[in-house]
Amino acid sequence: LPETIKTMGEHEVTVNLYRGVTATVKIRVIPEG
């Protein structure tokens, strides 16, 4: 069970990082476009 929680936690962090990067890219690209 701890392994499952750990994996879910790592996945959550990965998703949050991905969303943060995507949002940053959108913010940078839209003004230039």
C-alpha positions as CSV (number, residue, x, y, z in Angstrom):
1,L,0.0,0.0,0.0
2,P,2.8,2.5,0.8
3,E,4.3,1.9,-2.6
4,T,0.9,2.7,-4.3
5,I,0.6,5.9,-2.3
6,K,4.2,6.8,-3.2
7,T,3.6,6.2,-6.9
8,M,0.3,8.2,-6.8
9,G,2.2,11.0,-5.1
10,E,4.9,11.0,-7.7
11,H,2.4,11.0,-10.5
12,E,0.5,13.9,-8.9
13,V,3.8,15.9,-8.7
14,T,4.5,15.0,-12.3
15,V,1.1,16.2,-13.4
16,N,1.4,19.4,-11.5
17,L,4.8,20.1,-13.0
18,Y,3.5,19.4,-16.5
19,R,0.5,21.7,-15.9
20,G,2.8,24.4,-14.6
21,V,5.1,24.2,-17.6
22,T,2.2,24.1,-20.0
23,A,0.7,27.2,-18.4
24,T,4.1,29.0,-18.5
25,V,4.5,28.2,-22.2
26,K,1.0,29.4,-23.0
27,I,1.6,32.7,-21.2
28,R,4.9,33.2,-23.1
29,V,3.5,32.2,-26.5
30,I,0.2,34.0,-26.5
31,P,1.6,37.6,-26.2
32,E,4.1,36.9,-29.0
33,G,1.4,35.4,-31.2
